[in-house]
Amino acid sequence: MKKWAANEGLDFQKITAPESNDKLKQAILDDMIREGKRRGLMPFEQVKKIEIIKEPFTIENGLLTPTFKSRRYAVEKKYKELFQKIYKSANA
């Protein structure tokens, strides 16, 4: 994201709401798709839509185990509405 901000002429530290920056999301998605193609992923295996969240996954907030694996149920529960929004907009 820092490289993208520099290329866009923006100060990365001053991007106050990266989760609502559509140009940033599209740049990340394009990079993910490009990398997926490079690694031979089929189109149905590629990511279609993303959202950026600011809160890191940590042991303290219950989203990671002590061995740094995501707690899938906790993540699903916390971000259920966001997942539904992504799914609906990807199928629209």
N, C-alpha and C positions, 0 to 999 in steps of 0.2 A: 504494500500500500504506500510505503514511503517513496518508492521509485515512481509509482504512478503519479503521486502528488507532485513530485519534482518535475516530471514530464508535462504535467498540466499547469505548471507555474504556481502551484499552491504550497503553502506552508503546512506540512503534515500535522504539526502541533496545533494548528488553528482550525483543523477540520473538527467541528464540534459535534456533528451528528453523522458519522460515517454510515450508520445503519439506514439513513434516509437519502443517501447520495446515490442516485440511480446510475450516474456515470461510473462511479467506483464499483458498484455491483456488477455492471456490465463488463468492466475491465477484468474483474476477478473471474467472472463466468467465462469470458473469452479465453483467458489464460488456462482455466481448468479444461475447457473443451479442446484447446490446442494441445495440451499435455496428454489428454486422453487419446486423441487421434495419434499422437506420436507413439504412444504405448500400445496402439492397436485395439482400442475399445470400439465396439460396435455402437452405432447411433443409439440403440435402445439402452445401452449401458452408460451413456453420457448423462451428466447432470443437466437438467433443463431450467431450473430456477433456483436462486439462492436468496438468502437474507443474511444480514450481518447483525450479530448481537454483540453488545459491548461487554457483558458480564463474562469473565473467564470461568471455565469449569474448574472448581477446586474441591478439595476434600472438605473444607469448612462449609461450603454451601451445599454439600451433599450430592454434587454432580459427578464426583470422582471417587473411586475406591482408594484405599491406602496404597494400592499398587498402580495407581494412576490410570485405571481403566474407567471408561464412562459408565455411570449407573444408568443404563438405558431406560428403566422404568421412571426414574426420577427426572431424567431429561425429557422423556415423553410427556410426563405429567406437567412439568413446568412450562413447556413450550407447545402444548397441545394446540392452542389457538393459532399460533404461528405456523405450525405444520399444516393445519387445515387451510389456512390462508394461502400458503405456498402451493399446496396440492390443487386447490380450486383455481388459482391463477395460472398454473402450469397447464391445466386441462382446458382452459377457456380458449 
